[in-house]
Amino acid sequence: MRRRLVIVFLVPLVAILLSLGGAAGWGAARSVQQAFYAEQLGDLGYFVTSARQSLRSGGPAVVDAEVSRFREVYGIDVMVFDLSGSVWAAGEQDASVLSDEDAERVRLALSGRRAEPPGSVFPWVVADSALAEPVFDDGDVIGAVLVSGDVAAPRAAILQQILVLSTIGVALIALGVLLVFRLARWVLSPVRRLDEAMVAIERGEMDTRVAEDTGPPELRRMTRVFNGMADEIERVMTRQQEFALNASHELRNPLNALLLRVEHLATGLDDQWRDDVEETREEGRRMARILETLLGLARGGRSDSTISAVDLATLASRRADAWRDVAGGRGIDLRRVGDASVMSVTDRTIVESALDAVIDNAVKFSPAGTAVEVGAWRDGEVCRITVSDQGPGLTEEQAASAADRFWRSDDSGSTPGSGLGLAIATDLLEAVGGELAVSSAEGAGLTVSLLIRDGATT
């Protein structure tokens, strides 16, 4: 953004300075040229008068002396021609070295044509400037005068003007660049601070704010709005943390009491209840792990659960067994499929919680008399736990929205639910570097896959 802003400010500024400098340079060159041309015309007029008198008298001595003296003092060559085109007076010059261009000028002057202004004189022009003027006597041409001036002086003057203007232009451009960069920095400083503040808030530094006393008024207003938004987000997150902290803490005591009651009841039951008691204990321990994870998240924004090697196939089988009675009460058969062992390094509690949400969703929307298949597979570096049901299924568009919060299909009817199950599973998997995939099953129903990548868990 800074580069674009600098370009927007700098390009028009440089274009304006170059245009003004070019116009000033052209005007200075024309002014020097006009002054040089005016001097040549003055010299030409003087020698036309002297040449007229010399040609009338028939003696070139006087004008020849003036030509020699003029060349000695000013370094300007003057030649006088008679009506036949022969040299009448040239001082000490060699008339035989007359160039074709000068000869043509003399010829035109003897035909009565007045001198024309010379072309543009620039520093890179090295040819001398020559003017030829006819000499009239009572309206008749009796000769011509050729003045050849050295353009070194005007060329040096023009070059000096160009150098001065170029220096001024470079200085102005450098000043403009400095001002543009300072302006861009002043304009973008609130944006940079906002970006740094958003990065800090993303890292969890919720108390980060931006100073409101720099930048343009429009950006200052944006900064105030951002600070207000950050205050509101911090307030909401603080309330959520407090709620999660209080809820998890308050649930620990009833859960511990429930586990003690289970242990007490287990002492009075026969061995045939041993498996049921052990399953109840395991469910209680799992709920305790979930509460510890929730409490850790509420305290420090992260979970204190242990990352360890987990057999996802065994985990899927146990969670299917835990849901078997619920599914059986609805006339649904839970089946174990997939590989016998799928090892992965991940968070057991998070994967179990996500899988429970998916199985609950499948059991809830499957019709009686159907089956739900739960299994784990390994596809290269990706471990996959799938839950496939034989329910009404979803279209591709609906499947893409199934994991959104509070989303429910139009066919869900009176089935109880809040539309949060798959969304919660998605958030849980993202915490361990995984993701949730929803697709239509072959034939009918829905397949929900929990994808866990090796090495993604931190």
C-alpha positions as CSV (number, residue, x, y, z in Angstrom):
1,M,0.0,0.0,0.0
2,R,2.9,2.4,0.8
3,R,4.4,1.8,-2.7
4,R,1.1,2.5,-4.4
5,L,0.6,5.7,-2.3
6,V,4.1,6.9,-3.1
7,I,3.5,6.3,-6.8
8,V,0.2,8.1,-6.8
9,F,1.8,11.2,-5.2
10,L,5.2,11.0,-6.8
11,V,4.4,10.4,-10.5
12,P,2.2,13.5,-11.0
13,L,4.7,15.6,-9.0
14,V,7.7,14.5,-11.2
15,A,5.6,14.9,-14.4
16,I,4.7,18.5,-13.4
17,L,8.2,19.4,-12.5
18,L,9.6,17.9,-15.8
19,S,6.9,19.8,-17.8
20,L,7.7,23.1,-16.1
21,G,11.5,22.5,-16.4
22,G,11.2,21.6,-20.1
23,A,9.1,24.7,-20.8
24,A,11.5,26.9,-18.9
25,G,14.5,25.4,-20.7
26,W,12.9,25.8,-24.0
27,G,12.0,29.4,-23.2
28,A,15.5,30.1,-22.1
29,A,17.0,28.6,-25.2
30,R,14.6,30.7,-27.4
31,S,15.5,33.9,-25.5
32,V,19.3,33.4,-26.0
33,Q,18.7,32.5,-29.6
34,Q,16.6,35.7,-30.2
35,A,19.2,37.8,-28.6
36,F,21.9,36.3,-30.7
37,Y,19.8,36.7,-33.9
38,A,19.1,40.4,-33.0
39,E,22.9,41.0,-32.6
40,Q,23.5,39.4,-36.0
41,L,20.8,41.6,-37.6
42,G,22.4,44.7,-36.1
43,D,25.8,43.8,-37.4
44,L,24.3,43.0,-40.8
45,G,22.5,46.3,-41.0
46,Y,25.7,48.2,-40.2
47,F,27.7,46.5,-42.9
48,V,24.9,46.8,-45.5
49,T,25.2,50.6,-45.1
50,S,29.0,50.5,-45.3
51,A,28.8,48.2,-48.3
52,R,26.4,50.4,-50.2
53,Q,28.7,53.4,-49.8
54,S,31.7,51.3,-50.9
55,L,29.9,49.8,-53.9
56,R,28.7,53.3,-55.0
57,S,32.2,54.7,-54.7
58,G,33.8,51.8,-56.5
59,G,36.6,51.4,-53.8
60,P,36.5,48.5,-51.3
61,A,39.3,49.8,-49.1
62,V,37.2,51.4,-46.4
63,V,34.8,48.5,-45.9
64,D,37.6,46.0,-46.2
65,A,39.4,47.7,-43.3
66,E,36.1,47.6,-41.2
67,V,35.7,43.9,-42.0
68,S,39.2,43.1,-40.8
69,R,38.9,45.2,-37.6
70,F,35.5,43.7,-36.8
71,R,36.8,40.2,-37.2
72,E,39.8,41.1,-35.0
73,V,37.7,42.5,-32.2
74,Y,34.6,40.3,-32.2
75,G,35.7,37.2,-34.1
76,I,32.8,37.5,-36.6
77,D,33.4,37.0,-40.3
78,V,31.9,39.5,-42.7
79,M,32.1,39.3,-46.5
80,V,30.8,41.8,-49.1
81,F,29.9,40.7,-52.6
82,D,29.2,42.7,-55.7
83,L,26.3,42.1,-58.1
84,S,28.2,39.5,-60.1
85,G,28.8,37.4,-56.9
86,S,32.5,38.2,-56.7
87,V,34.0,39.0,-53.3
88,W,34.2,42.8,-53.0
89,A,35.6,43.0,-49.4
90,A,36.6,40.1,-47.1
91,G,39.4,41.5,-45.0
92,E,42.0,38.8,-44.5
93,Q,39.6,35.9,-45.0
94,D,40.0,33.3,-47.7
95,A,36.9,33.7,-49.9
96,S,37.6,30.4,-51.7
97,V,36.5,28.3,-48.7
98,L,32.9,29.5,-48.9
99,S,30.6,26.6,-48.1
100,D,27.7,25.5,-50.3
101,E,25.2,26.7,-47.8
102,D,26.8,30.2,-47.6
103,A,27.1,30.4,-51.4
104,E,23.3,29.6,-51.7
105,R,22.6,32.3,-49.1
106,V,24.6,34.8,-51.2
107,R,22.9,33.8,-54.4
108,L,19.5,34.3,-52.8
109,A,20.5,37.7,-51.4
110,L,21.7,38.9,-54.8
111,S,18.3,37.9,-56.2
112,G,16.8,40.4,-53.7
113,R,15.7,37.9,-51.0
114,R,16.0,39.1,-47.4
115,A,17.7,37.0,-44.7
116,E,15.6,34.5,-42.8
117,P,15.8,33.8,-39.1
118,P,18.2,30.9,-38.3
119,G,17.0,27.5,-36.9
120,S,16.9,26.6,-33.2
121,V,20.3,26.9,-31.5
122,F,20.9,24.1,-28.9
123,P,24.1,23.0,-27.1
124,W,24.5,20.1,-29.5
125,V,24.4,22.3,-32.6
126,V,28.0,22.9,-33.7
127,A,27.5,24.6,-37.1
128,D,28.0,28.4,-37.3
129,S,25.1,30.7,-38.0
130,A,25.3,32.8,-41.2
131,L,22.9,35.5,-42.5
132,A,23.0,37.1,-46.0
133,E,21.3,40.4,-46.8
134,P,21.0,42.1,-50.2
135,V,22.4,45.7,-50.6
136,F,19.9,47.9,-52.3
137,D,20.5,51.2,-54.1
138,D,17.3,53.0,-55.2
139,G,15.4,49.7,-55.2
140,D,18.0,47.8,-57.2
141,V,20.3,45.1,-55.8
142,I,23.9,46.2,-56.2
143,G,25.6,43.6,-53.9
144,A,25.2,41.4,-50.8
145,V,26.7,41.1,-47.3
146,L,27.3,37.7,-45.5
147,V,27.8,37.7,-41.7
148,S,29.0,34.4,-40.2
149,G,28.7,34.4,-36.4
150,D,30.2,31.9,-34.0
151,V,27.5,30.1,-32.0
152,A,29.9,29.1,-29.1
153,A,28.7,31.9,-26.9
154,P,25.0,31.3,-27.2
155,R,25.5,27.6,-27.0
156,A,27.4,28.0,-23.7
157,A,24.7,30.3,-22.5
158,I,22.0,27.8,-23.3
159,L,23.9,25.0,-21.7
160,Q,24.4,27.0,-18.6
161,Q,20.6,27.7,-18.4
162,I,19.9,24.0,-18.9
163,L,22.3,23.0,-16.2
164,V,20.8,25.5,-13.8
165,L,17.3,24.4,-14.5
166,S,18.3,20.7,-14.3
167,T,19.9,21.3,-10.9
168,I,16.8,23.1,-9.7
169,G,14.6,20.4,-11.1
170,V,16.7,17.6,-9.4
171,A,16.6,19.5,-6.1
172,L,12.8,19.9,-6.3
173,I,12.3,16.3,-7.3
174,A,14.5,15.1,-4.3
175,L,12.5,17.4,-2.0
176,G,9.3,16.1,-3.5
177,V,10.4,12.5,-2.9
178,L,11.3,13.3,0.7
179,L,7.9,15.0,1.3
180,V,6.0,12.2,-0.4
181,F,7.7,9.6,1.7
182,R,7.1,11.5,4.9
183,L,3.5,12.1,3.8
184,A,3.0,8.4,3.0
185,R,4.5,7.5,6.4
186,W,2.3,9.9,8.2
187,V,-0.8,8.7,6.4
188,L,0.0,5.0,6.8
189,S,1.4,5.0,10.4
190,P,-2.1,4.4,11.9
191,V,-2.7,1.6,9.4
192,R,0.7,0.0,10.3
193,R,-0.2,0.3,14.0
194,L,-3.6,-1.2,13.4
195,D,-2.0,-4.1,11.6
196,E,0.4,-4.7,14.4
197,A,-2.4,-4.5,17.0
198,M,-4.5,-7.0,15.0
199,V,-1.5,-9.4,14.9
200,A,-1.1,-9.0,18.7
201,I,-4.8,-9.6,19.3
202,E,-4.6,-12.7,17.1
203,R,-1.7,-14.0,19.4
204,G,-4.0,-13.5,22.4
205,E,-2.8,-10.1,23.6
206,M,-6.4,-8.8,24.1
207,D,-5.3,-5.6,25.9
208,T,-3.5,-4.2,22.8
209,R,-4.7,-0.8,21.7
210,V,-3.6,1.8,19.1
211,A,-2.8,5.5,19.9
212,E,-5.4,7.8,18.4
213,D,-3.3,11.0,18.1
214,T,-1.5,10.3,14.7
215,G,-2.5,10.2,11.1
216,P,-5.3,11.9,9.1
217,P,-8.6,12.6,10.9
218,E,-10.4,9.8,8.9
219,L,-7.8,7.2,10.0
220,R,-8.0,8.5,13.6
221,R,-11.7,7.8,13.5
222,M,-11.0,4.3,12.3
223,T,-8.5,3.9,15.1
224,R,-11.1,4.9,17.7
225,V,-13.6,2.4,16.1
226,F,-11.0,-0.3,16.2
227,N,-10.2,0.4,19.9
228,G,-13.9,0.3,20.7
229,M,-14.2,-3.0,18.8
230,A,-11.2,-4.4,20.7
231,D,-12.7,-3.4,24.0
232,E,-16.0,-5.1,23.1
233,I,-14.2,-8.3,22.0
234,E,-12.1,-8.3,25.1
235,R,-15.2,-7.9,27.3
236,V,-17.1,-10.7,25.5
237,M,-14.1,-13.1,25.6
238,T,-13.6,-12.3,29.3
239,R,-17.2,-13.1,30.0
240,Q,-16.9,-16.3,28.0
241,Q,-13.8,-17.3,29.9
242,E,-15.4,-16.6,33.2
243,F,-18.5,-18.6,32.2
244,A,-16.4,-21.5,31.0
245,L,-14.2,-21.3,34.2
246,N,-17.2,-21.2,36.5
247,A,-19.1,-23.9,34.6
248,S,-16.2,-26.3,34.5
249,H,-15.3,-25.7,38.1
250,E,-18.9,-26.1,39.3
251,L,-19.3,-29.4,37.3
252,R,-16.2,-31.0,38.8
253,N,-17.8,-31.4,42.2
254,P,-21.0,-33.2,41.0
255,L,-18.9,-35.3,38.7
256,N,-16.6,-36.4,41.5
257,A,-19.6,-37.1,43.7
258,L,-21.1,-39.2,40.8
259,L,-17.9,-41.2,40.4
260,L,-17.8,-41.9,44.2
261,R,-21.5,-43.0,44.0
262,V,-20.6,-45.4,41.2
263,E,-17.7,-46.8,43.2
264,H,-20.1,-47.3,46.2
265,L,-22.7,-49.0,44.1
266,A,-20.1,-51.2,42.5
267,T,-19.4,-52.8,45.9
268,G,-23.0,-54.2,46.0
269,L,-23.3,-55.5,42.5
270,D,-22.6,-58.9,41.1
271,D,-19.8,-59.7,38.7
272,Q,-22.2,-59.6,35.8
273,W,-22.3,-55.9,36.2
274,R,-18.5,-55.5,36.2
275,D,-18.3,-54.5,32.5
276,D,-21.1,-51.9,32.9
277,V,-19.5,-50.5,36.0
278,E,-16.1,-50.3,34.2
279,E,-17.7,-48.5,31.2
280,T,-19.4,-46.1,33.6
281,R,-16.0,-45.4,35.3
282,E,-14.3,-44.8,31.9
283,E,-17.1,-42.4,30.8
284,G,-16.7,-40.6,34.1
285,R,-12.9,-40.3,33.7
286,R,-13.4,-39.1,30.1
287,M,-15.8,-36.4,31.3
288,A,-13.2,-35.4,33.9
289,R,-10.6,-35.1,31.2
290,I,-13.0,-32.9,29.2
291,L,-13.6,-30.7,32.2
292,E,-9.9,-30.4,32.8
293,T,-9.4,-29.4,29.2
294,L,-12.2,-26.8,29.4
295,L,-10.7,-25.5,32.6
296,G,-7.3,-25.1,31.1
297,L,-8.7,-23.3,28.1
298,A,-10.6,-21.0,30.3
299,R,-7.6,-20.2,32.5
300,G,-4.9,-19.7,29.9
301,G,-6.5,-20.0,26.4
302,R,-4.9,-23.4,25.8
303,S,-5.4,-27.0,26.8
304,D,-3.2,-28.8,29.3
305,S,-4.2,-32.2,28.0
306,T,-1.4,-34.5,27.0
307,I,-0.4,-35.1,23.4
308,S,0.4,-38.8,23.0
309,A,0.4,-41.8,20.7
310,V,-3.3,-42.8,20.1
311,D,-4.7,-45.9,18.3
312,L,-7.5,-44.2,16.4
313,A,-9.0,-47.6,15.5
314,T,-9.3,-48.5,19.1
315,L,-10.6,-45.1,20.0
316,A,-13.3,-45.3,17.3
317,S,-14.3,-48.7,18.5
318,R,-14.7,-47.6,22.1
319,R,-16.7,-44.6,21.2
320,A,-19.0,-46.8,19.0
321,D,-19.5,-49.1,21.9
322,A,-20.3,-46.2,24.2
323,W,-23.0,-45.0,21.8
324,R,-24.3,-48.5,21.1
325,D,-27.1,-48.5,23.7
326,V,-28.3,-45.0,22.6
327,A,-28.4,-46.1,19.0
328,G,-30.0,-49.4,19.9
329,G,-32.8,-47.6,21.7
330,R,-33.6,-45.9,18.4
331,G,-33.4,-49.1,16.3
332,I,-30.0,-48.2,14.8
333,D,-27.1,-50.7,14.5
334,L,-23.6,-49.3,15.1
335,R,-20.9,-51.2,13.2
336,R,-17.2,-51.3,13.5
337,V,-15.3,-51.0,10.1
338,G,-11.8,-50.0,9.0
339,D,-8.3,-51.0,9.8
340,A,-7.4,-52.9,12.9
341,S,-4.9,-50.4,14.1
342,V,-4.2,-46.8,13.1
343,M,-1.6,-45.0,15.3
344,S,-1.3,-41.3,15.4
345,V,0.2,-38.6,17.8
346,T,-2.7,-36.4,18.8
347,D,-4.9,-35.3,21.7
348,R,-7.1,-38.2,22.7
349,T,-9.7,-36.0,24.5
350,I,-10.2,-33.6,21.6
351,V,-10.5,-36.4,19.0
352,E,-13.0,-38.3,21.3
353,S,-15.1,-35.2,21.8
354,A,-15.2,-34.4,18.1
355,L,-16.1,-38.1,17.2
356,D,-18.9,-38.0,19.8
357,A,-20.4,-35.0,18.2
358,V,-20.3,-36.7,14.8
359,I,-21.7,-40.0,16.0
360,D,-24.5,-38.1,17.9
361,N,-25.4,-36.3,14.6
362,A,-25.4,-39.6,12.6
363,V,-27.6,-41.4,15.2
364,K,-30.0,-38.5,15.5
365,F,-30.7,-38.3,11.8
366,S,-30.6,-42.0,10.8
367,P,-34.0,-43.8,10.4
368,A,-34.8,-46.9,12.5
369,G,-33.6,-50.2,11.0
370,T,-30.5,-48.7,9.4
371,A,-26.8,-48.9,10.4
372,V,-24.1,-46.4,11.2
373,E,-20.5,-47.5,10.3
374,V,-17.6,-46.1,12.4
375,G,-14.0,-46.9,11.4
376,A,-10.5,-45.6,11.1
377,W,-8.0,-45.8,8.1
378,R,-4.6,-44.5,7.3
379,D,-4.0,-42.7,3.9
380,G,-0.3,-42.0,3.8
381,E,0.4,-39.3,6.4
382,V,-3.3,-38.6,7.0
383,C,-5.3,-40.6,9.5
384,R,-9.1,-40.7,8.8
385,I,-12.0,-41.6,11.1
386,T,-15.3,-41.9,9.2
387,V,-18.9,-42.1,10.4
388,S,-21.3,-43.2,7.6
389,D,-25.0,-43.2,8.1
390,Q,-28.0,-44.1,5.9
391,G,-30.0,-41.1,6.6
392,P,-31.6,-38.6,4.1
393,G,-28.2,-37.3,3.1
394,L,-27.4,-33.8,1.8
395,T,-26.7,-32.1,-1.6
396,E,-23.2,-30.9,-2.4
397,E,-24.3,-27.3,-1.6
398,Q,-25.8,-28.4,1.7
399,A,-22.7,-30.5,2.6
400,A,-20.5,-27.5,2.1
401,S,-22.6,-25.6,4.8
402,A,-23.1,-28.5,7.2
403,A,-20.3,-27.6,9.5
404,D,-21.4,-23.9,9.8
405,R,-22.7,-22.9,13.2
406,F,-26.5,-23.2,13.7
407,W,-27.0,-24.6,10.2
408,R,-29.8,-27.1,9.8
409,S,-31.2,-28.6,6.7
410,D,-34.8,-28.0,5.6
411,D,-35.4,-31.8,5.9
412,S,-34.5,-31.9,9.6
413,G,-38.1,-31.2,10.6
414,S,-38.8,-31.6,14.3
415,T,-35.6,-33.5,15.0
416,P,-34.1,-31.8,18.1
417,G,-30.8,-30.0,17.7
418,S,-29.1,-26.7,17.6
419,G,-26.9,-27.1,14.5
420,L,-23.7,-26.9,16.5
421,G,-22.5,-30.5,16.5
422,L,-20.4,-30.6,13.4
423,A,-19.3,-27.0,14.0
424,I,-17.9,-27.9,17.4
425,A,-16.2,-31.0,15.9
426,T,-14.6,-28.7,13.3
427,D,-13.3,-26.3,15.9
428,L,-11.9,-29.2,18.0
429,L,-10.1,-30.7,15.1
430,E,-8.6,-27.4,14.1
431,A,-7.0,-27.2,17.5
432,V,-4.9,-30.3,16.7
433,G,-4.2,-29.4,13.1
434,G,-7.0,-31.6,11.7
435,E,-10.2,-30.9,9.7
436,L,-13.7,-32.2,9.1
437,A,-14.9,-33.3,5.7
438,V,-18.6,-33.8,4.9
439,S,-19.7,-35.7,1.8
440,S,-22.7,-37.7,0.5
441,A,-22.3,-41.5,1.0
442,E,-22.6,-44.0,-1.8
443,G,-26.3,-44.7,-2.4
444,A,-27.8,-42.7,0.4
445,G,-26.8,-41.1,3.7
446,L,-23.9,-39.0,4.7
447,T,-20.2,-39.6,5.4
448,V,-18.3,-37.4,7.9
449,S,-14.6,-37.8,8.0
450,L,-12.2,-36.7,10.8
451,L,-8.8,-36.0,9.1
452,I,-5.8,-35.9,11.4
453,R,-2.4,-35.3,9.8
454,D,0.8,-36.7,11.4
455,G,3.0,-34.0,12.8
456,A,0.3,-31.3,12.6
457,T,-0.3,-31.4,16.4
458,T,1.6,-28.9,18.4
